[in-house]
Amino acid sequence: MDINNIQESDVPTTAEELAAYEAKFPKASQEKIDEKMAEERQKFIDKQPSDKEMEEKIVEHLRQIYDPELPVNIYDLGLIYNIECWTNEVSMLKMCKITMTLTSATCSFSQVIVDLVKSIVSRQAGLENIDVDIVFDPPWGQDKMTDDAKLAMGLL
């Protein structure tokens, strides 16, 4: 039977014709289809980084984002208070929430910094979304900076 040229006479009309058709063209059982889909889903999941690994990748990206007014990246500057990542159970991709602050509540580059943080999604495989929460409590201070950042700013 030519699949591109099916005629009305090719359609089984009796129980015997249907049995012969099913013998010639066996259907994959739904069980086998479900099993194959589960295998493919597990392969996809196995390739995804763990939540902890994704958090570490986010830190690497944050260390590439510099405060436009200072010669220090926002991570070493101490602007990042918390990074939490988890798996979206539908897409199996990572979702992250970053709690951060700014050096000042009146920072003129606040939206630029937030946009740069959110743009990590476009550069990190397996990441679906980053939610950025700006907080001012506790307030930022020089004590939050790493020693490398303090050295770069001439504070050590």
C-alpha positions in Angstrom: 0.0 0.0 0.0 1.3 3.4 -1.0 0.8 5.8 2.0 0.7 8.7 -0.4 -2.0 7.1 -2.5 -4.6 5.6 -0.2 -7.9 4.7 -1.9 -11.3 4.1 -0.3 -10.9 0.4 -1.1 -7.7 0.3 1.1 -9.7 1.1 4.2 -10.6 -2.1 6.2 -14.4 -2.6 6.4 -14.7 -6.1 7.9 -13.2 -7.6 11.0 -11.0 -9.9 8.9 -9.7 -6.9 6.8 -9.0 -5.0 10.0 -7.2 -7.9 11.6 -5.0 -8.3 8.5 -4.3 -4.5 8.4 -3.3 -4.5 12.1 -1.1 -7.5 11.5 0.6 -5.7 8.6 0.8 -2.3 10.3 1.0 -2.9 14.1 0.3 0.1 16.2 2.7 1.0 18.9 0.9 0.5 22.2 0.2 3.5 24.3 2.3 1.8 27.0 5.4 1.7 24.7 4.8 5.3 23.7 4.6 6.4 27.3 7.7 4.4 28.1 9.7 6.0 25.3 8.5 9.5 26.3 9.6 8.8 29.9 13.0 7.7 28.7 13.5 10.8 26.6 12.3 13.0 29.5 14.8 11.3 31.8 17.6 11.8 29.4 16.7 15.5 29.2 16.6 15.8 33.0 19.9 14.0 33.4 21.6 16.6 31.2 20.3 19.5 33.3 22.5 20.9 36.0 21.5 20.5 39.7 20.0 23.5 41.5 23.4 24.0 43.2 25.3 23.8 39.9 22.9 26.3 38.4 23.5 28.7 41.3 27.3 28.4 40.8 26.8 29.2 37.1 24.7 32.2 38.0 27.5 33.5 40.3 30.0 33.1 37.3 27.7 35.3 35.2 27.1 37.8 38.1 30.9 38.2 38.3 30.9 39.5 34.7 28.4 42.3 35.5 30.1 45.5 36.7 28.5 48.4 38.5 28.6 51.1 35.8 30.0 53.6 38.4 32.6 51.3 40.1 35.4 49.1 38.9 34.0 46.0 40.7 31.5 43.3 39.7 28.2 43.3 41.5 28.8 39.9 43.2 32.1 40.9 44.8 30.7 44.3 45.5 28.3 42.5 47.8 25.1 43.4 46.1 23.8 39.8 45.8 22.2 38.6 49.1 20.7 35.3 47.9 20.4 33.1 44.9 17.8 30.3 44.9 17.3 28.0 41.9 14.8 25.2 41.4 13.4 23.1 38.6 10.1 24.0 36.8 8.3 20.7 36.9 6.6 21.3 33.6 9.5 22.5 31.4 12.2 20.8 33.5 14.3 24.0 33.1 15.7 26.0 36.0 14.0 29.0 37.6 16.0 31.3 39.8 15.3 34.1 42.3 18.0 36.6 43.1 17.7 38.8 46.1 19.9 41.8 45.8 20.4 45.4 46.8 22.0 48.5 45.3 24.7 50.7 46.7 22.0 53.4 47.1 18.2 53.5 46.8 18.7 56.4 44.4 21.1 54.5 42.1 20.6 56.0 38.6 21.7 52.7 37.1 19.4 50.4 39.0 17.3 49.4 36.0 20.5 48.8 33.9 21.9 46.5 36.6 18.6 44.6 37.0 18.3 44.2 33.2 21.8 42.9 33.0 21.1 40.3 35.8 17.9 39.2 34.0 19.8 38.9 30.7 21.7 35.9 32.1 18.7 33.8 31.0 19.7 34.4 27.3 23.3 33.3 28.0 22.8 30.2 30.2 21.5 26.9 28.8 18.9 25.2 30.9 17.7 28.4 32.6 14.1 29.5 31.9 13.7 32.6 34.2 15.4 34.8 36.7 13.2 36.8 39.1 15.1 39.8 40.7 14.0 41.1 44.0 15.6 44.4 45.0 15.7 44.9 48.8 17.2 47.6 51.0 17.1 45.8 54.3 19.7 45.1 55.3 21.3 48.1 53.8 24.4 47.7 51.7 27.7 48.7 53.2 31.4 48.3 52.5 31.5 45.4 54.9 29.6 43.3 52.3 32.4 43.7 49.7 35.0 40.9 49.2 38.6 41.6 49.9 39.3 41.6 46.1 36.6 44.3 45.7 38.0 46.4 48.5 41.5 46.1 47.0 40.2 47.2 43.6 38.5 50.2 45.2 41.6 51.2 47.2 40.0 50.4 50.5 42.7 47.8 51.7 
